[in-house]
Amino acid sequence: DTGVSQDPRHKITKRGQNVTFRCDPISEHNRLYWYRQTLGQGPEFLTYFQNEAQLEKSRLLSDRFSAERPKGSFSTLEIQRTEQGDSAMYLCASSNPDREGYGYTFGSGTRLTVV
Amino acid sequence: DAKTTQPNSMESNEEEPVHLPCNHSTISGTDYIHWYRQLPSQGPEYVIHGLTSNVNNRMASLAIAEDRKSSTLILHRATLRDAAVYYCILNNSGGSNYKLTFGKGTLLTVNP
């Protein structure tokens, strides 16, 4: 088990461009979460999947953001028409409520810089 | 979401014990107390969690007050690698508090 993988680790994009991030969770984890973290703040919840169903979206997730988890495996987070305010670390986490003793496992994140 | 209160920062010396406090006076009966830490440029890492009884694992110990309104994460011998932001979070995977809601946490500095 290699943990939660996120790709890319870093992304620099020009304002107005679209970007897509990928998250590969731990294989037996049916829950997947996306968070966003800005400097000096704790991670903020964006959205949550149970298997392939997106069950909750934060108000932070504007209509420029979309997340998918086809087949309940990997997930993608797309940001359209990026703005400078989108610059942040985007974190993915996965969990299995039947194995809560092991907690949530986070990836190392994708750092997005919008110039 | 149930709230937790932690000091903004704490300082410790290497190889000394560290006690990181957390207040959670509005905890519900089904909320677990989770601790995560985040090292620089990494995602948060699970440390420990508990419900009512004190818990120990290879990373740390968790002491939970009898009324569950506060808890303390104990690092028995701090190392430089323990320097991180520590988050105390209430979580209930089967209820409304199923997602982790992070505050600002406690920034732990470990002096050599």
Interface residues (C-beta under 8 A of the other chain):
Chain A: V4 Y33 Y35 G40 Q41 G42 P43 E44 F45 Y48 E56 L91 A93 S95 P97 E100 G101 Y102 G103 Y104 T105 F106 G107 S108 G109
Chain B: Y32 H34 Y36 S41 Q42 G43 P44 E45 Y46 H49 V85 Y87 S93 G94 Y98 K99 L100 T101 F102 G103 K104 G105
